[in-house]
Amino acid sequence: MIEAHISGPHGSLYYSAPTTPYDLENLRTHVREADSVSPRQVHVELRFDRSDRALAPNLTSLIREFTARGIAVHVGRLRAAHR
């Protein structure tokens, strides 16, 4: 499971989905839409279930992509209640 709170100059969005390649691509799309004005004004708070280890490389790549574009990313674990 992955949860993200994306905030930017046009407002904010809460995103929650299973950790699948499709859903990671959807997250990427939402963040790109938020940073259309200025990536440095976008903040992403990302929480994920560490049991989804198979997609950890994909998630790591996505985080690196965001930070390389100047997006502030904060990463944490989901609490047990979300599992």
PyMOL commands that set and color helices and strands:
alter all, ss='L'
color gray80, all
select helices_A, chain A and resi 21-34+39-41+53-68+80-82
alter helices_A, ss='H'
color red, helices_A
select strands_A, chain A and resi 2-8+11-17+43-48+72-77
alter strands_A, ss='S'
color yellow, strands_A
deselect
rebuild
show_as cartoon
